[in-house]
């Protein structure tokens, strides 16, 4: 039986996701936003994490590029929130990379049967 193949395009997407989480500040931002009921302004993130506003903004830009966070304008402010799709997508990606799930013709991942 052949091993399931991880397609290059999928692997590149996953690499971008994991790279976006390769900084402790970004991990802390994702964690903070995941705990919030409503979108928050950058100032709330700055206050919570105790890091500068330009640093937080830089990390939010990276997280937005891979769609881990969403942003929307509210008057003169931009509000940030966790993208709830990543609550499923990120763990699934980790499981695919670790061989716990396989992709089926580029569609939804399926559990792999383990043999010892």
PDB file as gemmi writes it, atoms N, CA and C in Angstrom:
CRYST1    1.000    1.000    1.000  90.00  90.00  90.00 P 1                      
ATOM      1  N   UNK A   1       0.848  -1.178   0.000  1.00  0.00           N  
ATOM      2  CA  UNK A   1       0.000   0.000   0.000  1.00  0.00           C  
ATOM      3  C   UNK A   1       0.890   1.236   0.000  1.00  0.00           C  
ATOM      4  N   UNK A   2       0.593   2.200  -0.843  1.00  0.00           N  
ATOM      5  CA  UNK A   2       1.431   3.393  -0.922  1.00  0.00           C  
ATOM      6  C   UNK A   2       1.025   4.401   0.157  1.00  0.00           C  
ATOM      7  N   UNK A   3       2.013   5.183   0.566  1.00  0.00           N  
ATOM      8  CA  UNK A   3       1.773   6.217   1.570  1.00  0.00           C  
ATOM      9  C   UNK A   3       0.990   7.359   0.937  1.00  0.00           C  
ATOM     10  N   UNK A   4       0.082   7.983   1.701  1.00  0.00           N  
ATOM     11  CA  UNK A   4      -0.646   9.136   1.171  1.00  0.00           C  
ATOM     12  C   UNK A   4       0.327  10.264   0.828  1.00  0.00           C  
ATOM     13  N   UNK A   5       0.048  10.935  -0.261  1.00  0.00           N  
ATOM     14  CA  UNK A   5       0.929  12.003  -0.721  1.00  0.00           C  
ATOM     15  C   UNK A   5       0.366  13.360  -0.319  1.00  0.00           C  
ATOM     16  N   UNK A   6       1.245  14.213   0.185  1.00  0.00           N  
ATOM     17  CA  UNK A   6       0.871  15.587   0.497  1.00  0.00           C  
ATOM     18  C   UNK A   6       1.233  16.423  -0.723  1.00  0.00           C  
ATOM     19  N   UNK A   7       0.239  17.016  -1.344  1.00  0.00           N  
ATOM     20  CA  UNK A   7       0.466  17.799  -2.552  1.00  0.00           C  
ATOM     21  C   UNK A   7       1.289  19.043  -2.242  1.00  0.00           C  
ATOM     22  N   UNK A   8       2.125  19.458  -3.168  1.00  0.00           N  
ATOM     23  CA  UNK A   8       3.018  20.608  -2.998  1.00  0.00           C  
ATOM     24  C   UNK A   8       2.240  21.878  -2.624  1.00  0.00           C  
ATOM     25  N   UNK A   9       1.133  22.145  -3.311  1.00  0.00           N  
ATOM     26  CA  UNK A   9       0.351  23.350  -3.040  1.00  0.00           C  
ATOM     27  C   UNK A   9      -0.178  23.356  -1.599  1.00  0.00           C  
ATOM     28  N   UNK A  10      -0.645  22.214  -1.142  1.00  0.00           N  
ATOM     29  CA  UNK A  10      -1.123  22.094   0.242  1.00  0.00           C  
ATOM     30  C   UNK A  10       0.031  22.288   1.213  1.00  0.00           C  
ATOM     31  N   UNK A  11       1.162  21.662   0.930  1.00  0.00           N  
ATOM     32  CA  UNK A  11       2.341  21.791   1.796  1.00  0.00           C  
ATOM     33  C   UNK A  11       2.803  23.241   1.876  1.00  0.00           C  
ATOM     34  N   UNK A  12       2.762  23.963   0.766  1.00  0.00           N  
ATOM     35  CA  UNK A  12       3.166  25.372   0.771  1.00  0.00           C  
ATOM     36  C   UNK A  12       2.212  26.221   1.608  1.00  0.00           C  
ATOM     37  N   UNK A  13       0.919  25.939   1.514  1.00  0.00           N  
ATOM     38  CA  UNK A  13      -0.056  26.663   2.349  1.00  0.00           C  
ATOM     39  C   UNK A  13       0.208  26.402   3.822  1.00  0.00           C  
ATOM     40  N   UNK A  14       0.397  25.146   4.173  1.00  0.00           N  
ATOM     41  CA  UNK A  14       0.665  24.792   5.564  1.00  0.00           C  
ATOM     42  C   UNK A  14       1.952  25.434   6.053  1.00  0.00           C  
ATOM     43  N   UNK A  15       2.967  25.478   5.207  1.00  0.00           N  
ATOM     44  CA  UNK A  15       4.238  26.096   5.597  1.00  0.00           C  
ATOM     45  C   UNK A  15       4.051  27.580   5.911  1.00  0.00           C  
ATOM     46  N   UNK A  16       3.228  28.266   5.109  1.00  0.00           N  
ATOM     47  CA  UNK A  16       2.941  29.682   5.389  1.00  0.00           C  
ATOM     48  C   UNK A  16       2.230  29.833   6.732  1.00  0.00           C  
ATOM     49  N   UNK A  17       1.300  28.937   7.020  1.00  0.00           N  
ATOM     50  CA  UNK A  17       0.578  28.993   8.301  1.00  0.00           C  
ATOM     51  C   UNK A  17       1.535  28.798   9.461  1.00  0.00           C  
ATOM     52  N   UNK A  18       2.340  27.749   9.387  1.00  0.00           N  
ATOM     53  CA  UNK A  18       3.249  27.458  10.501  1.00  0.00           C  
ATOM     54  C   UNK A  18       4.315  28.545  10.637  1.00  0.00           C  
ATOM     55  N   UNK A  19       4.761  29.095   9.518  1.00  0.00           N  
ATOM     56  CA  UNK A  19       5.736  30.186   9.575  1.00  0.00           C  
ATOM     57  C   UNK A  19       5.132  31.401  10.282  1.00  0.00           C  
ATOM     58  N   UNK A  20       3.861  31.668  10.016  1.00  0.00           N  
ATOM     59  CA  UNK A  20       3.198  32.800  10.668  1.00  0.00           C  
ATOM     60  C   UNK A  20       3.153  32.621  12.186  1.00  0.00           C  
ATOM     61  N   UNK A  21       3.219  31.389  12.650  1.00  0.00           N  
ATOM     62  CA  UNK A  21       3.200  31.118  14.086  1.00  0.00           C  
ATOM     63  C   UNK A  21       4.588  30.865  14.653  1.00  0.00           C  
ATOM     64  N   UNK A  22       5.626  31.210  13.882  1.00  0.00           N  
ATOM     65  CA  UNK A  22       6.998  30.936  14.323  1.00  0.00           C  
ATOM     66  C   UNK A  22       7.555  32.014  15.244  1.00  0.00           C  
ATOM     67  N   UNK A  23       6.724  32.956  15.626  1.00  0.00           N  
ATOM     68  CA  UNK A  23       7.138  34.029  16.527  1.00  0.00           C  
ATOM     69  C   UNK A  23       6.241  33.989  17.763  1.00  0.00           C  
ATOM     70  N   UNK A  24       6.848  34.043  18.941  1.00  0.00           N  
ATOM     71  CA  UNK A  24       6.084  33.954  20.187  1.00  0.00           C  
ATOM     72  C   UNK A  24       5.049  35.071  20.310  1.00  0.00           C  
ATOM     73  N   UNK A  25       5.377  36.275  19.841  1.00  0.00           N  
ATOM     74  CA  UNK A  25       4.404  37.368  19.904  1.00  0.00           C  
ATOM     75  C   UNK A  25       3.159  37.048  19.087  1.00  0.00           C  
ATOM     76  N   UNK A  26       3.343  36.458  17.915  1.00  0.00           N  
ATOM     77  CA  UNK A  26       2.189  36.122  17.075  1.00  0.00           C  
ATOM     78  C   UNK A  26       1.362  35.011  17.715  1.00  0.00           C  
ATOM     79  N   UNK A  27       2.026  34.059  18.329  1.00  0.00           N  
ATOM     80  CA  UNK A  27       1.291  33.001  19.032  1.00  0.00           C  
ATOM     81  C   UNK A  27       0.466  33.618  20.166  1.00  0.00           C  
ATOM     82  N   UNK A  28       1.057  34.550  20.893  1.00  0.00           N  
ATOM     83  CA  UNK A  28       0.339  35.197  21.996  1.00  0.00           C  
ATOM     84  C   UNK A  28      -0.822  36.050  21.481  1.00  0.00           C  
ATOM     85  N   UNK A  29      -0.645  36.696  20.340  1.00  0.00           N  
ATOM     86  CA  UNK A  29      -1.734  37.483  19.749  1.00  0.00           C  
ATOM     87  C   UNK A  29      -2.885  36.564  19.349  1.00  0.00           C  
ATOM     88  N   UNK A  30      -2.574  35.468  18.683  1.00  0.00           N  
ATOM     89  CA  UNK A  30      -3.617  34.508  18.291  1.00  0.00           C  
ATOM     90  C   UNK A  30      -4.342  33.994  19.530  1.00  0.00           C  
ATOM     91  N   UNK A  31      -3.581  33.640  20.549  1.00  0.00           N  
ATOM     92  CA  UNK A  31      -4.194  33.136  21.790  1.00  0.00           C  
ATOM     93  C   UNK A  31      -5.108  34.188  22.410  1.00  0.00           C  
ATOM     94  N   UNK A  32      -4.638  35.419  22.498  1.00  0.00           N  
ATOM     95  CA  UNK A  32      -5.446  36.498  23.068  1.00  0.00           C  
ATOM     96  C   UNK A  32      -6.728  36.695  22.270  1.00  0.00           C  
ATOM     97  N   UNK A  33      -6.611  36.790  20.949  1.00  0.00           N  
ATOM     98  CA  UNK A  33      -7.792  37.014  20.119  1.00  0.00           C  
ATOM     99  C   UNK A  33      -8.775  35.842  20.193  1.00  0.00           C  
ATOM    100  N   UNK A  34      -8.255  34.637  20.329  1.00  0.00           N  
ATOM    101  CA  UNK A  34      -9.128  33.466  20.421  1.00  0.00           C  
ATOM    102  C   UNK A  34      -9.967  33.493  21.698  1.00  0.00           C  
ATOM    103  N   UNK A  35      -9.492  34.211  22.710  1.00  0.00           N  
ATOM    104  CA  UNK A  35     -10.216  34.294  23.982  1.00  0.00           C  
ATOM    105  C   UNK A  35     -11.260  35.414  24.009  1.00  0.00           C  
ATOM    106  N   UNK A  36     -11.248  36.271  22.998  1.00  0.00           N  
ATOM    107  CA  UNK A  36     -12.134  37.437  22.986  1.00  0.00           C  
ATOM    108  C   UNK A  36     -13.478  37.091  22.357  1.00  0.00           C  
ATOM    109  N   UNK A  37     -14.519  37.595  22.967  1.00  0.00           N  
ATOM    110  CA  UNK A  37     -15.871  37.388  22.436  1.00  0.00           C  
ATOM    111  C   UNK A  37     -16.115  38.281  21.221  1.00  0.00           C  
ATOM    112  N   UNK A  38     -15.587  39.496  21.255  1.00  0.00           N  
ATOM    113  CA  UNK A  38     -15.815  40.479  20.190  1.00  0.00           C  
ATOM    114  C   UNK A  38     -14.476  40.948  19.622  1.00  0.00           C  
ATOM    115  N   UNK A  39     -14.492  41.471  18.398  1.00  0.00           N  
ATOM    116  CA  UNK A  39     -13.267  42.049  17.828  1.00  0.00           C  
ATOM    117  C   UNK A  39     -12.736  43.171  18.721  1.00  0.00           C  
ATOM    118  N   UNK A  40     -11.403  43.323  18.731  1.00  0.00           N  
ATOM    119  CA  UNK A  40     -10.766  44.317  19.600  1.00  0.00           C  
ATOM    120  C   UNK A  40      -9.844  45.223  18.789  1.00  0.00           C  
ATOM    121  N   UNK A  41      -9.653  46.455  19.258  1.00  0.00           N  
ATOM    122  CA  UNK A  41      -8.698  47.346  18.607  1.00  0.00           C  
ATOM    123  C   UNK A  41      -7.267  46.952  18.973  1.00  0.00           C  
ATOM    124  N   UNK A  42      -6.327  47.406  18.182  1.00  0.00           N  
ATOM    125  CA  UNK A  42      -4.932  47.074  18.413  1.00  0.00           C  
ATOM    126  C   UNK A  42      -4.483  47.486  19.816  1.00  0.00           C  
ATOM    127  N   UNK A  43      -5.042  48.581  20.335  1.00  0.00           N  
ATOM    128  CA  UNK A  43      -4.668  49.051  21.665  1.00  0.00           C  
ATOM    129  C   UNK A  43      -4.944  48.028  22.758  1.00  0.00           C  
ATOM    130  N   UNK A  44      -6.016  47.255  22.611  1.00  0.00           N  
ATOM    131  CA  UNK A  44      -6.326  46.219  23.599  1.00  0.00           C  
ATOM    132  C   UNK A  44      -5.266  45.124  23.574  1.00  0.00           C  
ATOM    133  N   UNK A  45      -4.767  44.824  22.391  1.00  0.00           N  
ATOM    134  CA  UNK A  45      -3.719  43.801  22.264  1.00  0.00           C  
ATOM    135  C   UNK A  45      -2.417  44.329  22.860  1.00  0.00           C  
ATOM    136  N   UNK A  46      -2.094  45.581  22.561  1.00  0.00           N  
ATOM    137  CA  UNK A  46      -0.904  46.234  23.110  1.00  0.00           C  
ATOM    138  C   UNK A  46      -0.961  46.204  24.632  1.00  0.00           C  
ATOM    139  N   UNK A  47      -2.091  46.612  25.197  1.00  0.00           N  
ATOM    140  CA  UNK A  47      -2.238  46.642  26.656  1.00  0.00           C  
ATOM    141  C   UNK A  47      -2.091  45.254  27.267  1.00  0.00           C  
ATOM    142  N   UNK A  48      -2.694  44.264  26.641  1.00  0.00           N  
ATOM    143  CA  UNK A  48      -2.663  42.910  27.185  1.00  0.00           C  
ATOM    144  C   UNK A  48      -1.266  42.298  27.123  1.00  0.00           C  
ATOM    145  N   UNK A  49      -0.590  42.481  25.992  1.00  0.00           N  
ATOM    146  CA  UNK A  49       0.705  41.829  25.798  1.00  0.00           C  
ATOM    147  C   UNK A  49       1.885  42.665  26.296  1.00  0.00           C  
ATOM    148  N   UNK A  50       1.672  43.971  26.441  1.00  0.00           N  
ATOM    149  CA  UNK A  50       2.757  44.822  26.899  1.00  0.00           C  
ATOM    150  C   UNK A  50       3.874  44.991  25.889  1.00  0.00           C  
ATOM    151  N   UNK A  51       3.526  44.950  24.604  1.00  0.00           N  
ATOM    152  CA  UNK A  51       4.510  45.207  23.550  1.00  0.00           C  
ATOM    153  C   UNK A  51       4.033  46.419  22.754  1.00  0.00           C  
ATOM    154  N   UNK A  52       4.938  47.023  22.011  1.00  0.00           N  
ATOM    155  CA  UNK A  52       4.633  48.292  21.351  1.00  0.00           C  
ATOM    156  C   UNK A  52       3.585  48.142  20.255  1.00  0.00           C  
ATOM    157  N   UNK A  53       2.887  49.233  20.000  1.00  0.00           N  
ATOM    158  CA  UNK A  53       1.855  49.239  18.966  1.00  0.00           C  
ATOM    159  C   UNK A  53       2.423  48.925  17.583  1.00  0.00           C  
ATOM    160  N   UNK A  54       3.591  49.507  17.189  1.00  0.00           N  
ATOM    161  CA  UNK A  54       4.124  49.148  15.869  1.00  0.00           C  
ATOM    162  C   UNK A  54       4.451  47.654  15.758  1.00  0.00           C  
ATOM    163  N   UNK A  55       4.941  47.066  16.839  1.00  0.00           N  
ATOM    164  CA  UNK A  55       5.255  45.628  16.824  1.00  0.00           C  
ATOM    165  C   UNK A  55       3.987  44.805  16.680  1.00  0.00           C  
ATOM    166  N   UNK A  56       2.957  45.152  17.442  1.00  0.00           N  
ATOM    167  CA  UNK A  56       1.687  44.437  17.339  1.00  0.00           C  
ATOM    168  C   UNK A  56       1.115  44.581  15.934  1.00  0.00           C  
ATOM    169  N   UNK A  57       1.140  45.777  15.394  1.00  0.00           N  
ATOM    170  CA  UNK A  57       0.611  46.010  14.043  1.00  0.00           C  
ATOM    171  C   UNK A  57       1.358  45.183  13.011  1.00  0.00           C  
ATOM    172  N   UNK A  58       2.665  45.095  13.135  1.00  0.00           N  
ATOM    173  CA  UNK A  58       3.477  44.277  12.226  1.00  0.00           C  
ATOM    174  C   UNK A  58       3.035  42.810  12.283  1.00  0.00           C  
ATOM    175  N   UNK A  59       2.872  42.296  13.489  1.00  0.00           N  
ATOM    176  CA  UNK A  59       2.478  40.894  13.641  1.00  0.00           C  
ATOM    177  C   UNK A  59       1.045  40.661  13.159  1.00  0.00           C  
ATOM    178  N   UNK A  60       0.167  41.613  13.398  1.00  0.00           N  
ATOM    179  CA  UNK A  60      -1.212  41.481  12.908  1.00  0.00           C  
ATOM    180  C   UNK A  60      -1.252  41.442  11.384  1.00  0.00           C  
ATOM    181  N   UNK A  61      -0.390  42.203  10.749  1.00  0.00           N  
ATOM    182  CA  UNK A  61      -0.326  42.179   9.280  1.00  0.00           C  
ATOM    183  C   UNK A  61       0.037  40.785   8.788  1.00  0.00           C  
ATOM    184  N   UNK A  62       1.030  40.176   9.408  1.00  0.00           N  
ATOM    185  CA  UNK A  62       1.449  38.821   9.023  1.00  0.00           C  
ATOM    186  C   UNK A  62       0.323  37.821   9.268  1.00  0.00           C  
ATOM    187  N   UNK A  63      -0.320  37.921  10.429  1.00  0.00           N  
ATOM    188  CA  UNK A  63      -1.416  37.011  10.755  1.00  0.00           C  
ATOM    189  C   UNK A  63      -2.611  37.222   9.831  1.00  0.00           C  
ATOM    190  N   UNK A  64      -2.835  38.448   9.403  1.00  0.00           N  
ATOM    191  CA  UNK A  64      -3.918  38.733   8.461  1.00  0.00           C  
ATOM    192  C   UNK A  64      -3.619  38.151   7.084  1.00  0.00           C  
ATOM    193  N   UNK A  65      -2.357  38.182   6.683  1.00  0.00           N  
ATOM    194  CA  UNK A  65      -1.984  37.672   5.363  1.00  0.00           C  
ATOM    195  C   UNK A  65      -2.278  36.181   5.215  1.00  0.00           C  
ATOM    196  N   UNK A  66      -2.158  35.431   6.309  1.00  0.00           N  
ATOM    197  CA  UNK A  66      -2.475  33.998   6.250  1.00  0.00           C  
ATOM    198  C   UNK A  66      -3.889  33.717   6.756  1.00  0.00           C  
ATOM    199  N   UNK A  67      -4.635  34.793   7.001  1.00  0.00           N  
ATOM    200  CA  UNK A  67      -6.044  34.735   7.388  1.00  0.00           C  
ATOM    201  C   UNK A  67      -6.285  34.078   8.745  1.00  0.00           C  
ATOM    202  N   UNK A  68      -5.326  34.162   9.650  1.00  0.00           N  
ATOM    203  CA  UNK A  68      -5.560  33.709  11.028  1.00  0.00           C  
ATOM    204  C   UNK A  68      -6.402  34.729  11.781  1.00  0.00           C  
ATOM    205  N   UNK A  69      -6.291  35.995  11.389  1.00  0.00           N  
ATOM    206  CA  UNK A  69      -7.102  37.035  12.017  1.00  0.00           C  
ATOM    207  C   UNK A  69      -7.861  37.786  10.943  1.00  0.00           C  
ATOM    208  N   UNK A  70      -8.995  38.319  11.346  1.00  0.00           N  
ATOM    209  CA  UNK A  70      -9.789  39.160  10.456  1.00  0.00           C  
ATOM    210  C   UNK A  70      -9.702  40.588  10.968  1.00  0.00           C  
ATOM    211  N   UNK A  71      -9.937  41.523  10.083  1.00  0.00           N  
ATOM    212  CA  UNK A  71      -9.917  42.933  10.462  1.00  0.00           C  
ATOM    213  C   UNK A  71     -11.070  43.636   9.781  1.00  0.00           C  
ATOM    214  N   UNK A  72     -11.645  44.579  10.528  1.00  0.00           N  
ATOM    215  CA  UNK A  72     -12.713  45.388   9.948  1.00  0.00           C  
ATOM    216  C   UNK A  72     -12.645  46.779  10.550  1.00  0.00           C  
ATOM    217  N   UNK A  73     -13.008  47.731   9.726  1.00  0.00           N  
ATOM    218  CA  UNK A  73     -12.984  49.124  10.158  1.00  0.00           C  
ATOM    219  C   UNK A  73     -14.258  49.438  10.935  1.00  0.00           C  
ATOM    220  N   UNK A  74     -14.072  50.170  12.033  1.00  0.00           N  
ATOM    221  CA  UNK A  74     -15.196  50.658  12.842  1.00  0.00           C  
ATOM    222  C   UNK A  74     -14.894  52.124  13.147  1.00  0.00           C  
ATOM    223  N   UNK A  75     -15.425  53.012  12.337  1.00  0.00           N  
ATOM    224  CA  UNK A  75     -15.109  54.433  12.477  1.00  0.00           C  
ATOM    225  C   UNK A  75     -13.653  54.660  12.108  1.00  0.00           C  
ATOM    226  N   UNK A  76     -12.889  55.211  13.045  1.00  0.00           N  
ATOM    227  CA  UNK A  76     -11.468  55.458  12.783  1.00  0.00           C  
ATOM    228  C   UNK A  76     -10.584  54.314  13.259  1.00  0.00           C  
ATOM    229  N   UNK A  77     -11.182  53.292  13.873  1.00  0.00           N  
ATOM    230  CA  UNK A  77     -10.421  52.161  14.394  1.00  0.00           C  
ATOM    231  C   UNK A  77     -10.505  50.959  13.470  1.00  0.00           C  
ATOM    232  N   UNK A  78      -9.532  50.074  13.587  1.00  0.00           N  
ATOM    233  CA  UNK A  78      -9.599  48.768  12.942  1.00  0.00           C  
ATOM    234  C   UNK A  78      -9.696  47.753  14.069  1.00  0.00           C  
ATOM    235  N   UNK A  79     -10.676  46.878  13.954  1.00  0.00           N  
ATOM    236  CA  UNK A  79     -10.900  45.857  14.969  1.00  0.00           C  
ATOM    237  C   UNK A  79     -10.419  44.505  14.447  1.00  0.00           C  
ATOM    238  N   UNK A  80      -9.785  43.761  15.330  1.00  0.00           N  
ATOM    239  CA  UNK A  80      -9.206  42.462  14.972  1.00  0.00           C  
ATOM    240  C   UNK A  80      -9.911  41.353  15.731  1.00  0.00           C  
ATOM    241  N   UNK A  81     -10.047  40.208  15.062  1.00  0.00           N  
ATOM    242  CA  UNK A  81     -10.658  39.031  15.674  1.00  0.00           C  
ATOM    243  C   UNK A  81      -9.990  37.788  15.110  1.00  0.00           C  
ATOM    244  N   UNK A  82     -10.113  36.714  15.843  1.00  0.00           N  
ATOM    245  CA  UNK A  82      -9.612  35.437  15.348  1.00  0.00           C  
ATOM    246  C   UNK A  82     -10.515  34.991  14.198  1.00  0.00           C  
ATOM    247  N   UNK A  83      -9.934  34.400  13.191  1.00  0.00           N  
ATOM    248  CA  UNK A  83     -10.705  33.795  12.114  1.00  0.00           C  
ATOM    249  C   UNK A  83     -11.071  32.398  12.598  1.00  0.00           C  
ATOM    250  N   UNK A  84     -12.332  32.178  12.879  1.00  0.00           N  
ATOM    251  CA  UNK A  84     -12.748  30.913  13.488  1.00  0.00           C  
ATOM    252  C   UNK A  84     -12.517  29.708  12.579  1.00  0.00           C  
ATOM    253  N   UNK A  85     -12.302  29.923  11.297  1.00  0.00           N  
ATOM    254  CA  UNK A  85     -11.973  28.814  10.405  1.00  0.00           C  
ATOM    255  C   UNK A  85     -10.639  28.169  10.782  1.00  0.00           C  
ATOM    256  N   UNK A  86      -9.743  28.962  11.370  1.00  0.00           N  
ATOM    257  CA  UNK A  86      -8.439  28.392  11.720  1.00  0.00           C  
ATOM    258  C   UNK A  86      -8.527  27.475  12.933  1.00  0.00           C  
ATOM    259  N   UNK A  87      -9.632  27.554  13.689  1.00  0.00           N  
ATOM    260  CA  UNK A  87      -9.804  26.657  14.829  1.00  0.00           C  
ATOM    261  C   UNK A  87      -9.893  25.210  14.378  1.00  0.00           C  
ATOM    262  N   UNK A  88     -10.342  24.983  13.156  1.00  0.00           N  
ATOM    263  CA  UNK A  88     -10.403  23.650  12.586  1.00  0.00           C  
ATOM    264  C   UNK A  88      -9.241  23.443  11.625  1.00  0.00           C  
ATOM    265  N   UNK A  89      -8.968  24.455  10.802  1.00  0.00           N  
ATOM    266  CA  UNK A  89      -7.956  24.318   9.754  1.00  0.00           C  
ATOM    267  C   UNK A  89      -6.555  24.071  10.273  1.00  0.00           C  
ATOM    268  N   UNK A  90      -6.146  24.784  11.314  1.00  0.00           N  
ATOM    269  CA  UNK A  90      -4.788  24.635  11.823  1.00  0.00           C  
ATOM    270  C   UNK A  90      -4.541  23.264  12.452  1.00  0.00           C  
ATOM    271  N   UNK A  91      -5.421  22.789  13.342  1.00  0.00           N  
ATOM    272  CA  UNK A  91      -5.198  21.438  13.869  1.00  0.00           C  
ATOM    273  C   UNK A  91      -5.243  20.376  12.775  1.00  0.00           C  
ATOM    274  N   UNK A  92      -6.114  20.565  11.799  1.00  0.00           N  
ATOM    275  CA  UNK A  92      -6.186  19.621  10.686  1.00  0.00           C  
ATOM    276  C   UNK A  92      -4.878  19.606   9.913  1.00  0.00           C  
ATOM    277  N   UNK A  93      -4.314  20.791   9.657  1.00  0.00           N  
ATOM    278  CA  UNK A  93      -3.039  20.879   8.942  1.00  0.00           C  
ATOM    279  C   UNK A  93      -1.950  20.135   9.709  1.00  0.00           C  
ATOM    280  N   UNK A  94      -1.900  20.348  11.020  1.00  0.00           N  
ATOM    281  CA  UNK A  94      -0.891  19.660  11.832  1.00  0.00           C  
ATOM    282  C   UNK A  94      -1.068  18.143  11.741  1.00  0.00           C  
ATOM    283  N   UNK A  95      -2.304  17.684  11.787  1.00  0.00           N  
ATOM    284  CA  UNK A  95      -2.552  16.247  11.701  1.00  0.00           C  
ATOM    285  C   UNK A  95      -2.190  15.668  10.334  1.00  0.00           C  
ATOM    286  N   UNK A  96      -2.433  16.429   9.273  1.00  0.00           N  
ATOM    287  CA  UNK A  96      -2.048  15.973   7.932  1.00  0.00           C  
ATOM    288  C   UNK A  96      -0.525  15.872   7.844  1.00  0.00           C  
ATOM    289  N   UNK A  97       0.174  16.906   8.317  1.00  0.00           N  
ATOM    290  CA  UNK A  97       1.637  16.909   8.262  1.00  0.00           C  
ATOM    291  C   UNK A  97       2.207  15.746   9.068  1.00  0.00           C  
ATOM    292  N   UNK A  98       1.601  15.464  10.214  1.00  0.00           N  
ATOM    293  CA  UNK A  98       2.088  14.378  11.076  1.00  0.00           C  
ATOM    294  C   UNK A  98       1.649  12.999  10.604  1.00  0.00           C  
ATOM    295  N   UNK A  99       0.870  12.957   9.539  1.00  0.00           N  
ATOM    296  CA  UNK A  99       0.444  11.668   9.001  1.00  0.00           C  
ATOM    297  C   UNK A  99      -0.733  11.055   9.732  1.00  0.00           C  
ATOM    298  N   UNK A 100      -1.435  11.835  10.528  1.00  0.00           N  
ATOM    299  CA  UNK A 100      -2.598  11.335  11.249  1.00  0.00           C  
ATOM    300  C   UNK A 100      -3.867  11.437  10.413  1.00  0.00           C  
ATOM    301  N   UNK A 101      -3.812  12.298   9.402  1.00  0.00           N  
ATOM    302  CA  UNK A 101      -4.893  12.449   8.430  1.00  0.00           C  
ATOM    303  C   UNK A 101      -4.266  12.495   7.049  1.00  0.00           C  
ATOM    304  N   UNK A 102      -5.027  12.121   6.059  1.00  0.00           N  
ATOM    305  CA  UNK A 102      -4.565  12.219   4.673  1.00  0.00           C  
ATOM    306  C   UNK A 102      -5.551  13.065   3.899  1.00  0.00           C  
ATOM    307  N   UNK A 103      -5.061  13.733   2.866  1.00  0.00           N  
ATOM    308  CA  UNK A 103      -5.977  14.444   1.986  1.00  0.00           C  
ATOM    309  C   UNK A 103      -6.394  13.491   0.883  1.00  0.00           C  
ATOM    310  N   UNK A 104      -7.618  13.625   0.460  1.00  0.00           N  
ATOM    311  CA  UNK A 104      -8.170  12.738  -0.558  1.00  0.00           C  
ATOM    312  C   UNK A 104      -8.426  13.563  -1.799  1.00  0.00           C  
ATOM    313  N   UNK A 105      -7.549  13.441  -2.780  1.00  0.00           N  
ATOM    314  CA  UNK A 105      -7.704  14.162  -4.047  1.00  0.00           C  
ATOM    315  C   UNK A 105      -7.928  15.652  -3.833  1.00  0.00           C  
ATOM    316  N   UNK A 106      -7.193  16.231  -2.876  1.00  0.00           N  
ATOM    317  CA  UNK A 106      -7.292  17.653  -2.617  1.00  0.00           C  
ATOM    318  C   UNK A 106      -8.548  18.055  -1.869  1.00  0.00           C  
ATOM    319  N   UNK A 107      -9.343  17.090  -1.443  1.00  0.00           N  
ATOM    320  CA  UNK A 107     -10.587  17.398  -0.726  1.00  0.00           C  
ATOM    321  C   UNK A 107     -10.372  17.299   0.770  1.00  0.00           C  
ATOM    322  N   UNK A 108     -11.449  17.102   1.481  1.00  0.00           N  
ATOM    323  CA  UNK A 108     -11.395  17.045   2.931  1.00  0.00           C  
ATOM    324  C   UNK A 108     -10.437  15.952   3.417  1.00  0.00           C  
ATOM    325  N   UNK A 109      -9.676  16.239   4.478  1.00  0.00           N  
ATOM    326  CA  UNK A 109      -8.798  15.217   5.063  1.00  0.00           C  
ATOM    327  C   UNK A 109      -9.615  14.077   5.657  1.00  0.00           C  
ATOM    328  N   UNK A 110      -9.033  12.896   5.613  1.00  0.00           N  
ATOM    329  CA  UNK A 110      -9.676  11.700   6.189  1.00  0.00           C  
ATOM    330  C   UNK A 110      -8.703  11.035   7.158  1.00  0.00           C  
ATOM    331  N   UNK A 111      -9.206  10.455   8.264  1.00  0.00           N  
ATOM    332  CA  UNK A 111      -8.313   9.784   9.212  1.00  0.00           C  
ATOM    333  C   UNK A 111      -7.593   8.617   8.555  1.00  0.00           C  
ATOM    334  N   UNK A 112      -6.350   8.417   8.948  1.00  0.00           N  
ATOM    335  CA  UNK A 112      -5.585   7.275   8.463  1.00  0.00           C  
ATOM    336  C   UNK A 112      -5.702   6.145   9.449  1.00  0.00           C  
ATOM    337  N   UNK A 113      -5.753   4.940   8.931  1.00  0.00           N  
ATOM    338  CA  UNK A 113      -5.739   3.781   9.816  1.00  0.00           C  
ATOM    339  C   UNK A 113      -4.288   3.469  10.122  1.00  0.00           C  
ATOM    340  N   UNK A 114      -3.999   3.328  11.375  1.00  0.00           N  
ATOM    341  CA  UNK A 114      -2.634   3.035  11.824  1.00  0.00           C  
ATOM    342  C   UNK A 114      -2.426   1.539  11.939  1.00  0.00           C  
ATOM    343  N   UNK A 115      -1.285   1.100  11.442  1.00  0.00           N  
ATOM    344  CA  UNK A 115      -0.895  -0.290  11.639  1.00  0.00           C  
ATOM    345  C   UNK A 115       0.441  -0.274  12.356  1.00  0.00           C  
ATOM    346  N   UNK A 116       0.599  -1.161  13.311  1.00  0.00           N  
ATOM    347  CA  UNK A 116       1.843  -1.156  14.104  1.00  0.00           C  
ATOM    348  C   UNK A 116       2.934  -1.926  13.444  1.00  0.00           C  
TER     349      UNK A 116                                                      
END                                                                             
